[in-house]
Amino acid sequence: MVTQAHEGMHRIFQERPEVLAPVFGVLGFPFSAKATVDAVTTDVTEARPLERRVDTVLRIGPSDGEDFLLAIESQSKRVPGKEASWAYYVAFLRAKYGLPVLLLVVCQDRATAKWAAGPFDCGTRDWTAQRTYPLVVGPDNLPVIIDARTVAKNLPLAVLSALAHARSADCGAILEAISSALQELQETDPETAGYFFDFLEINLGNTPAGEKWKEIMSFVSYFPGRGTVRETAYLEGKAEGKVEDRASLILRVLELHGVPVPEDARERITTCTDLDALARWFDRSLTATAAEDLFAEDPEAPAAGPEQG
């Protein structure tokens, strides 16, 4: 099952590509500050029913060199056979787009990161036909950033660091520093501050780190109208609000997860007046990969009939 943490560890590169430069700096890999970054389809399937998808694929256009593809995978544990999938991704993307391909694996623990670094060989006896060398970032090489001023200078990297160190004793201090930086950023750039506030709560989820983040933010009076903690509390019946607010929050979570919302699904969400149904849909939106997942266990919405006189 895809978790919020899994999504956040790779989706941040799509939504905030400015994190690429400091991450490549951590890896000692040169990266052009003026590079263009565009999302590429993640479907690397050639024939059904076999389905293969990379978490994130970006096309990088350096200002001083050749374009290349960056395939990004979020890995929470060692998975047998995953190295074969990675080799396939690299070979398929190289053949399809005719561009060099790099594979970046983002991990949350040291053992997984050590395994993911490979290299992984494909061959027999004394001959290697293919070798895969992933780039790996995780707790060992992503910095622990606990100074609010440093966080403010490199907010996307600090947020990624919080996700990578979510299982460590340092996470509380990282989150405290991010909170301080976001409170200051709210004054000048409320949209960015709100994005990272929501992003952390959604992607840390119900983990100990997520509970710590909720505890920190429950004392913050910033983010008027955007406080996910307060909005979630409302959905649980602990605060007052309007039906429209619940529907907006569901759509916001789907947007943050990159889930497309067809017009019929959007209409069903925004026109629903059943508060219990909206609460259920919100819970499901946290792990949904398609808008239809919200309604999977609900009966079909009744068709609109003629008005009764």
N, C-alpha and C positions, 0 to 999 in steps of 0.2 A: 504493500500500500504506500502510495506517495504521501509523504508528510509535509507539513508546512515548512519545517526546517530544510527538507530536501529541495523544495521549490525555491526558498529564499537563497540558498547557497549558490544557485546558478542564475536565477532570474535577475538578481541585482545587476549582473553584467549587461543584461538587455536594457533594463530600465535606467541604469546609471552607468553608462560606459566610461565615465571618468575614473571609475575604480580600476580600469585596466592598467593605466600607466603605473600607479604605485605597486600593483600586484606584480607586474612584470619587473619592476625595480627590485622587489623582494627576491625574485627568481634570478636576478642578474642578467636579464634579457633586455636588450635595447628596444625601446618602444617610442615611436614618434609622438610628441605631445600634440601635433596637429593632425593626427591620423583620423580618417573618417571611419565610422563604425555603423554597419547596417546588419539587421537581423536577416538570417537565411532560413529557409524551411528546415525543420528538424527531422523530416521524414526521409529515412534512408532505406525505404522498402523497395525491393525490386519486384517481388511477386507475392500475391496473397496466397495462403493466409499468414505467412511469416511476416511479422511486423517488427520493425526496428526503428527506434527513435532516439536521437541524441537529445540531451536535456536542452542545450542551447547551442546554436551555431551562428557565429558572427563573421561577417566579411570585413577585414581590416584593410584600410587603404592608407598606408604610411605616406607621408609627404616626401619621403626620401628613399623610396624603394618600391618593390613589387607588392601588389595586393596578396593577401593570404587569408585562409579560413582558420578560425579558431573554434574548435569543438570543445564545449565545456560540459563536464559531467560532475554531478554532485554524488559523492559516495560516502555513505554512513557506516558501511562495514564491508568486509571482504566477501565477495560473491563469486563462487566457483563459476568459471567460464566467462566472467566479465571481460577478462583480458582479450579473449577472442572477439568479443563484440567491439571492443575498442579498435582492434586491428582492422576489423571490417569497416567501421566508421571512417577511419583515416583513408583506407584504400578506396572506398566508395566515393567519398567526397572529392578525393584527388582525381578520380576518373571522371566524375560527373561535371566538375567545375573547371578542371584543368589548372588548378591553383595549388600551391604548397599548403599543407594542412598541419596545424599544431593541435595537440590534445591537452587541455588543462583539466585536471581533476582536483576538486575542492573537497577536503575531508575535515571531519570534526574530532578525530582522535589520531594519536601518533601511530598506533599499530596499523590502521587502515592506510594512512599516508605512506608509511614505509613500504607496505605491500604494493600500493598503487604506483609507486615510482618505477617499478619494473627493474630492468627492461624485460619485455616479454617476447620470446622467440617463437617463430614458426619454422620448423624444419625437421630434419631427420639426421641422425648420426652426426657427422662432422660438417654438415652443410646447413646454413641458415638462409631460408628463403626470404624471411621478413622479420624485422625486429621493431617493436613499438616502444618508444621512450616518452611516456607522458610527462608533462610538467605538473608538479604537485604543490599545492599550498594547503597548509593546515596549521595546527597549533605550534609546530616546531619552527615555522618560518614566517607566519603572520604575526606581527608584533602585538604585544599586549599594550594597549594605549589607555592610560588611566589619567592623563592630564587633559583637562577640558580645553586648554588653549591648543594643544596638539590635535585634539579631536576636531576642533573648529576648522583647523587648516586642512584637514583631510577626512571629512565626515564619512564619505562612502567607504573608505578603507577601515575606519573605526567600526562602522556598522558590520562590515564583513568579518572583522576581527571578533566582534561580540558573538556572531554566529559560530565562528570556528572554535572559540573558547567557551562555548555555552556550557560545556560539561566540566569546566575547570573552576578552581577556587577564585580565579582572577575575574570571572565574569561579572560579579557584583560591582567591582571597582570600575570595570569598563563601562557598564551601564550607567553608573553614577556620573561618570565623566560625559557620556553622551547626553544624558539628561540636562546637565548644566549647559552644554554647548547648544542644544536644541532650544532651551529657554532664551538664550541670547539671540539665536538665529530667528526666532519667532518675530522679533521686532523688525527685522529687515527683509526676511524672505519666508513668510508664513506657509507658503505652498510647499517649499522644500522641507521645512521643519515638520509640517504635517505628514508629508510623505514618509519620512523616516520614522516618525512616531508610530504611524500605522503599520509600516513595514515590519518593525521589530516586534510589535505585539502579535501580529498575525503569524510571523515566521518562527517566533520563539514558542508560540502556542501555550499549552498547559504544562510545559516543562518547569523544573525549578527555576531556571533562568527567566522563563516567561512570567512566573508568579512574582519574581523579584522585580521585573520591569513594571508589572501592574502596580506593585506596592510603591515603587518610586513615583510613578506617574499619578497615583491617586492623590498625591499631595501637591500636584502642580495645577495651578489655575490657568495655565496658558492653553492654547489651542481651542478657543471658544468655537463651539459648533463642530469640532473635529475630534474631540476626545474619544478615542475608541473604547477606553475603559468605561467612561460614562455611558457611551452608547450601548456597549455590551451589557452593562448593568441594567439599562432600561429594557433591553430585550429579555432579560431575566425577571422583569417585574420589579426591579429595585429603584427605578426612577421613572419619571413621567415623560411622555413625549407623544408624537403623532405617528399615525400609520405611515405617513409619507417619509418620516425619518427612518423608519425600519426598512422600508423598501430601498431608500437611497443607500443605506449602509450595506445591504446585500449586494447591490450593484457595484458599490465601491470595492468590496472585498473581491468580487469576481474580476473587476478591472485590475486590481493589484496582482492577481494571480494570472493575468493574461488570458482569461476565459472569455471567448466571444459570447455575446448575448443576442440571439436572434430577436427580431421584433416581437414575435408572438410570446416568447418567454419574458421579455421586458414588460410587455403589456400585462401579462399574468401577475408579475411581481408588483407593478405599480398600481394595479387596480384592486389588488387583494385587500380586504378589510378584516380578514380573520387574523387577529394578533397571534394566536397560537401557531397558525400555519407559517406566518412570517418568522416567528422564532425558530421553527424547525428548519426553514429554508436558510436562515442565517447560519445555524450550526453546520448544515451540509455545505454551505458556500466555502467554509474554511478548507475543505479537502476536495471540492468539486473540480473535475477536469473538463466538464461540459455543463452548460446551463441546464440541460435536461436532468443532471444528477440531483438538482434541487427537488424535483418532483417525482423521483423514482418510486417512492413508496406512497405517494398520494394519489387519490382518484383524479381522473381527468377533470379539468375545470368545466363546469356545466356550460353548455352553449347558451348564448344570449337568446332569450325568447321574447315574444311580443309583450309589451307592457300590459299589465292587468289594470283594468279600469275599476 
